[in-house]
Amino acid sequence: MSMLRLVQAEWSCGVTDINAAPKTVFLFRADTDADAATVTSPPGVPRFLVDYRRMCFRIRLLPCLYSVSLRQILIAMSLFAGGAVHASPAQAVPDTSPAAQQSTYDPFVAAVDLFASDREAPRLWVRGLDDVGRARSLLARFDAAPGHGLSPSRYNTEALRGMLEAYVSAPDFEGARAMEHAFSVAYLRYASDLVSGMIDPESLEVRVHIDPARADLDELLIRAARSGDVEALLDGLEPVNMRYRNLHAAVLRLMEQVRRGGWGEPVAPGGLGPGVVSSNVAKLRRRLMAMGDLAPEPDLSGVTDHADVAAYDERLMGAVAAFQQRHGLTADGIAGPATLRALNAPLGMRLAQAMLNLERLRWRQGRMHGRRIEVNQPDFRMTVYDDASAPVHDARVVIGQRERRLQTPEFNDSMSYIVLNPRWTVPKSIIRREFLPEMQKDATFFERNNMILLKGGKKVDPATVDWASLTPKTVSAYSVVQRPGKGNALGNVKFMFPNGYNVYLHDTPSKHLFASDSRAYSHGCVRVERPFALAWLLLSDQVDDPGTMIDETLASGKETNIPLERPIPITLLYLTSWVDEAGVLHFRDDVYKRDEILARALQANS
């Protein structure tokens, strides 16, 4: 049997099926220990190198199982976490000597070594002394990696280029073999980055809980071997999701604008407002034209006789409003302080922001299609999509506060039932931090808030409790439940997708908060504007008259669970830049500073 067929790898999804549920992918075992050791990877480490919890890559060499010790993996992790090494042409071939293999392990190198061990394995990149076109095409794709928010140095591009030029000058067998190995390892790393993302989201130590698709390394090498058209092969590596492709195209346009000199000088405050004629208005018009929010004008003399002076007319107000709308601001057409801050953001910052979100979209390949609910936290908005992936309903939302413990997490789940007239079981953290001081000050706290005090599951009269003697630690013996009805913190309906984070969507009595541009006020759950429109939409598949059913249930005053006959996938995501269905590029503030965390991780591994 060919050695190539002895690979036993369980890489889920990857190139062949990114829509399937993720599987376990890496399991490292020491020969002397029957129990698999698990280690939490540090922030920002590259995927496939240190994800011990879920990954399973086994290479069976007759007659035993090849294994790598945990210590060896930690050494490899520390080497890669230090950043990319810019090798010279002489350093282009990875050190695969036994001594090197004892201290580091790279699954890409292992996969290429196993592939090449098959005598029948064809050459992938150098198919003759004068046939290096495939290698040049791969190198050109690495050079274009910044368009995907990836760094060419991650693939040792300059070292590979040196190898290629040296081989072209003096072709030889050893040079061809070295190139095959180095180019194949770089190809796998690049493909894996496009399929799964460069960074493991779970390693960022923020509230991000996503298990991306995995790249099937064996399948990638077989595809390269069978492909006669290397350009088509490389095109096929790129995510097919239209949201990714549209943002990728926007990144390329922003890169071109950088090459052309940017958006022009920033706009200072003052001298701006409807009807005002000033040189500052002229600067505003020019910047909005450069950004694409204002259609190009031959000059600025249509209103005045001087090209450097212009009027703040209705056309300019419309352009300012368009800019505000795609930056999540109140679209009033007035260039106030918040608008000017967004307007004067450097082009380089916006380019980097868009690139970061390409990484986030790579994490979610296969999950952003078909019938689903999406909550984009920086946009403070929920969108419902139908089976054809067309938006059919949207609403503003309130998300968790900026404090780390109160932030709304990112994860995928499935909404399975709706609760009308919900009770609210108050989390212990809220009782300790917020309710206890109120209880100690106000004897009518429970009565005013329609709440029940419990201890050991039994109702307790609040008047019998010595509140002054309680501390945040001792108060944990008590539970608090708010009855259904007016003033309930969950409003009149909640939407359940049971999860380990105790997060769900719900109504709220604090409707005024939806009027704010920035809506990070909750304890982690997502408060939804117009919740009964969402309930009606979800129940319309299974109830002839959902409106009447909802009204009658609410009138009963009783907490009622309504299972969804067709549960709907829900995604709580974090995109600070995207292209909408109309082709408009949007940006939002980094409300939880997760862009900063991701940027540091990507930089450390580029």
N, C-alpha and C positions, 0 to 999 in steps of 0.2 A: 504493500500500500504506500502511496506517496506520502512523504513526511508532511506535506502541506495539509493533508486531510486529517492529521492527528491533532490539529488545533481544536481545543474544546473551549470555546469562548461564548459567553452569554451576554452579548451586548444588545440591549433592547433598542428597538426602533431604529435609529440611525438613518442611513441613507435609504434603506429599503422600506421602512414603515414608521414615519415619525408621528403617526396618529395613534399608534398603539400605546397601551399603558406601559410606563417605564418599568424595567425589571432591575433586579440586583445586578451590579456590574463588577465590582472588585472585591475579592476576599483574599487577604494575605494570611498565610498560615506558617508558623514555624514548625519544622519537622518534629521538634521535641515537645511540642505542646498541642494537645488535642483540641483545646479550646481556642476558638478564633479570637484574637485580641482586636479590640476596636479602639480607635483613637479619633478624637475630634480634630479636624484639620484647622490650622490657624487661618486668620483672615487673609483673603486675597490670593490663596495658592491656586495654581492652574488645575483645571479638571484633569482627571485620569492619572495624576501623579500621587495624590494623597487622599483620595476619597475612599477611606477604608470601610466606611459604614455600609455602602450599598453596592460596591463594585466587585465583580467576580471575573477574573481573567486567569485561566489556568492553561498551562502548556504542558502537555503530557509527553515526556521523552521516555521511550522505552528503557527500562521497565518501571520507572518510578515517576512520581510527581515532582516537577521542578518547583522549588519554593524559594521565596525570598524572605529573609527575616525582617521583623519590624524595625530593627535597628538600621538595616540597610535602606529601608524605605524612608526613614526619618532623615538619613544622611542625604538621600536624593532630594527630598523635599527642601532641605536647607539650602542645597546648591541652587535649585531653581528659584526659590523665594528671593534670592539675592538679586535677581534681575537678569536680563539677557547678556550673554557674552558675545562681543563682536569679534569673531574669529578672523584670522588672516586666511588666505587661500590654503596655506599649508596646514591649517587647523580644521579644514572643512570636514574631514572624515571623522565621525565620532570615535572616541577611543573605546573599542569593543574588546580589548584584551581581557583575559581572565581576572587580572588585578582590578581593572576598572569595573567589571561586572560584579565583583564582590562588594563594591562600595556603592554602586548606583543601579537603579533599575528604571528603564524607560519603556513603557509598553509599545511605543511606536517603533523603537529600535528592535524590540523583541519580535514584533509582528513582521517587520521587514526581514530580519534574520531567518525566521521560520519560513517565510515565503521563498527567500533565495536559496534555502537549503534543498528545495525540490529541483532536481536537475532539469526537469521539464519546464520550469518556470521561465517565461519569456522575459526579455529586457523591456523595461517600461519607458525609459527616457532616452537611452543611447542605443539605437537599433542598428548601428553600423559605424564604420570609421568616419564617414562623412554625413551621418544622419543624426544631428543633434537638434532638429527642429522641435521635437516634443519637449526637450529640456528647456529650450529657449521660451517656448510658450508657457511652461510652468513658471519660469523665472519672471516673465512679464506679468503673470497673474499675481505673483508675490509683490512685485513693484506696485501693483494697483490695490494692494491690501488696505491702504489708508481709506479708500472709498467705503470700506466695510468697517472702519474704525479699528483696524488691526495694524500692527506695526510690522513692516518687512523684516526688521531686525530679529523678530521672534522666529523667523524661518532661516536665519543665517544667510540672508540674501546675498550680501557682499562676498561671503566665503564661497557660496555656490557659484557666483559669477566668476570668481577667480579660478575655481576648478574648471569651469566650462571653457574659459579662454585658454587655460593651460592645456587642456585636452585638445582643443581645436588646433593649437600651435604644434603639438606633438602627440598625436593619437597613440595610445597603447592600451593593452588589455587591462593592466592594473588600474590605469586612470579611468577606464570605462566602468570597471567594477566599483571603484570608489565613488564615482558619480552616481551610479545606480543606487547605491546604498544611501548616500547623503540626500539625493533628490527625493527618494522614496520616503524617507523619514520626514522630510520637510513637507511633502505632499500630505501625509497622514495627519501631521499636526495642523496644517492649514484646513484640511477637510473637517477635522474634528472641531476646530474653532468655529467653522461655519455652521455645523450641525448642532453643536451643544453649547456654544459660547466659550469664551476663553477662560472665564472665571466660574468656579462653582458658587452659585448664589448662596448656598447654605453656609459657605465659609466666611461670608462677609460680616457675621456677627451683628446683623440687624434683623428686623422681623421679616425676613424673606425666606419662605419655605416652598421652594420650587424644585422639582426633580426633572431636569430637562431630558430630552431624547438623547440617546447615545449613538455614537458612530460605530458601525461594524467595520473594524479595521481589515479583516480578511476580505469582506465584500468590496471594500474600497480598492484594495490591491487587485482583486480579480477584475473589477470593472476597468481599472487602468490597463490591465493586460489585454482585455478583449476589445478595448476601444480603439478604432482606427482613426477617429477624429478627436484629438486631444482637446481642442477648443470646446467641443460639445461636452466632453467629459468634465472639464473644469466649470463650464456653465451649469452643469447639472449638480454641482456641489452647493451652489448658492440657494438659500431659502426661496421657496416658491410662493410663500405667503405674500399677498399683494401689499399688505401694510408694510412689510419689510422692504419690498422692492420699491415702493413709493418713497420711503424714507431714505433708502440708499440713493435713489436718484436725486433727492433733495440735498443729500450730503455732497454729491458730486457737483451740484450747482453752487453750493456754498464754497466749495474748494475753488471753483472757477472764479467766484467773486473775490476770494482772497487774492488770487493771482492777479486780478485786475485792479487791485488797490482798495477794495472794501466798499463801505457804504458812505464814505465821506466824513466830514467833520461832525462831531456831536452837536446837539442843539442845547443851548443854554436856556435856563428859565428866564421868563420876562419877555414882554413884547409879544405874547401869544394869546390869542383869544378871538372869537368871532368878530369880524369887522376890522381887526387891527391890521395896519399896513406897516411892515418893518422888514429889516434885513434878516432878523431872526426867523420870521415866517418863511423867507426865501430858503434859509437853511433847512427848515422843517420840510418844505416841499421837495427839496433835492434829496434829502435822506429817505423820505417815503417813496420817491421814485426809484432810488437805488434798491430799496427793499422789495419793490413790486407792489406796494399798497396803493400807489398813485400812478396812473397811466402816464407814460413819458410825455413831456411837453417840449416843443421845439425851443422854447426859452421861457423866461418868467416875466415877459413884458406884456402879457395879455391884459393885466389889470393896471399896471403902472408903466411909465416910460423908462424904468431902470431895471436891468436884469437882476440886480442884487437886492431888489426890494419887491415884496409881494404882499398880497392881501390874504387874510385868513377868511376865505370865502366858503360857500356851501360845498364846493367840490373838495376842498381840503378837509373840511369837517367829515365828509364821507370817508376819505382816505384814513383819517385818524381813527374813526370808528371801526373801520375794517382792521386796522392794526390792533386796536384794543381787543376786538373780538377774538383774534387769533392768539392773543396773549392772556386771555382769561380775565380781562378788565371790563369794567362797566363801559359799554360802547356809547358814550355820550358825545364823542367827537371833540372833546376838550382836552388839550394837551397839558394836563395837570402834572403834579409831582410823580405820581405812580406811573403814568404813561411815559414821562420823560426818562425815568429810570429804566424802563423796559426798552425804550427807543434807543437809548445811548449805550445799551449793552454791546460790548465789542463783538464784531463778527466772529473772531476766533473763539470767543466763549460760546456763541450760538452753534458754531460748527462742532465744537467738542461736545456740547450738550446733545446734539443730534446723534453723534457717534456713540455716545453712551447708551442711547436708547436702541440702537441697532443690536447691541449686546443683549439688552433685556428682551428684545423680540426673538433673538436666537434661542434664549432659554425657553420660550413659549411656543416653539414650532409645533404645529399639530393641535394646538389648543384654542386657536383663535379663528374658528370657522364654525358654521352651522348655528343651530339654535342655542342661545346662551345668554347669560347676563354678565356684563362687565362693569366693574366699578373702578374707574381710573382716579386714584387718590389725589394726585396733584391737580387734576382738572375739577375735583369735587363734583363728579357727575357719574351717574349710572346710565347705561344704555342696554336695552334689550334687543337682541337680534333674532330674526326668524330662521327657519330652516335653510333659506337661501343666503343667510348671512347678511341680510339687509336690516338696517336699524328700524325698529317699529315703535319704540318708545324710549324716551329719555327723561331724566329728572335730575335736579340738583341734589346733592347729598352733603351731609356733615360727617366728617371723619374724626379719628382720634386726635387728641392734642399732641403738640410737638414734643412733650416730655417722652423720653424713650419708652417707659413702661406703659404709656397710654396710647402709643402709636398704633394705628390699624395695621395688622400684618398683611403680607402678600401671600396668597395661596390659592389653590384650585379646589373646588368641592362641587357638590350637587345639592340644590335646594329641593327638599323632599316634602315639606308641608308648611302650611300657613296657620297662624294662631290668631283668632279674633278674640277681643276682650282679654288680652294677656295679663297675667300677673307678672310682677317683677320681683324676682328673688335677688336681693341686693348683694353684690359681691362683697366678700369679707374685707377686701382692701378699701372699698368705699366706706364701709361701716367704721373701720379703724381711722381712716384719715379725714373723712368729711362728716359722717353722721354723729360720731361720738361727741365732738365739741358742741354740736347743736342739741343733742340729747341732754347734755349736762347743763345747758343754758335755758332750755325751754321744755317745761313739763308737758306741753300740749303738742310736742313735735309729732308723735305718732298719730294723734287724732287729726291734726291739720293735714297731714300727708296721706291719710287713708292707709296707714300701715299697721301690720301685725308684728308683734315681737314674739319670737319662739326661742325655746331652749330645750335641746334634746328632742325636737320635733313637737313639743307641746306648747300651746299658747301661754304667754306670760303677761300679767298685767304690768305695764311699764311703771305704774305708781308704786309697785312693790320693790323696785330695783333701786339700790343705792348708786346712782349714776356717778356721784362725785368720787366714789372709791374705785371706779373702773379705769383701767388703762388700755391702751391699744392692744396689749397682749391679752388681758383678761376678758375684754369685751368679745373676743373671738368665740366664746362659749355661746353667744347669742346669734340668732339669725333674724333677718328682717325681710318681710314680704310686703309688697305694695299691692293692694287689691286692684282689680280691674275698675276702670271708670275714669272720670274726669281727673286730670292732673297726673295720671299714671305716666311715669317716665318713658314707657315704651309706646305711649299713645294707645291707639285702638287696634293695632295689627302689627304682627312681627312675622318675618319670613325666615324659616329655619333651614339651615344646612349644618347639622350637628358636627362640631369640630373640636379639636383639642385646645383651641384658643378662646372658646366661649364668645365668639363673634358672630353676629347675625345682622340682618337688615330690619329696621323697625320704624314705625311712626314716631312722632314726637309732639309734645304740646308746645315746644319752643319754636314755633313757625317763623318767628322774626329772624332767626339765624340764617335762613336761606337767602336773605337779601344781601348778605356780605359777599364780597369777592373771594375772600379767603375764609374757609369754613372748617377749621380744625378745632372743634370744641368738645367732642365726645370723649368717653373713657375707652374707646377702641372700637365699639360697634359703629355701624353705618346708619345714620338717620336719613330717611328718604322723604323727599317732597312728593306730594300727591301719591301717597302709598296705596290708596284704594284704586287708582287707575292701574297700578301694577298688579294688585290682587285680582281685579276684574280680568286683566289680560291673561294671567296665569290660570284662572279658573274657567275661562271661556271655552277651553277644549273639553271640559267635563261637566259643565253646568249650562242648562239652556238659558237661564236668566241669572247670571252671577250677581248683578246689582241687587235684585230682590233678595237673593239668598244672603248676601252680605248684610243688608239692612236688617233683615229679620234676626240674624244671629247677633248683631250688635245690640238690638233692642232687648234681647234676652238678658244681657248683662253677664252671661256665664262665659267663662273661658272655654273656647271650642277649638279643637285641632281639626284642620281640614287637610288630609293627605293629598298630594298632587299625584294624579294617576300617571302623569308623565313628568317625572322629576327633570329639572333643567340645570345644566352645568352653570356654575357661577365662578367667575375669576375676579379676584381682588388684585389688581395690578398697579404698577407705578411707572407711568410714562410721563416724562417731562417734555417730550417732543414727539410729534407724530404728524402724518399727513392725513387729512380727513377724506371723506368720500368725494368731495368736490375738488380735491387736489391742492388744498390749502395747507401750508406748513404752519404748525402750531408750536408754541413754547409755553411752559408753565414754570412757576417758581418751584424750587426744590424744597418743598415744605418740610420734609424730614431730614434734609441734608444727605440723602442716600446717593445723590449724584456725586457728592464729594468723596464718599466712602468707596464707591465703585471706581471713580477716576483714579484714586490712589492705588487700588488693587490692579487695575489695568496697566497703569504706568510701571508698577513694580515688576510686572511680568511681560513687558514688551521688549 
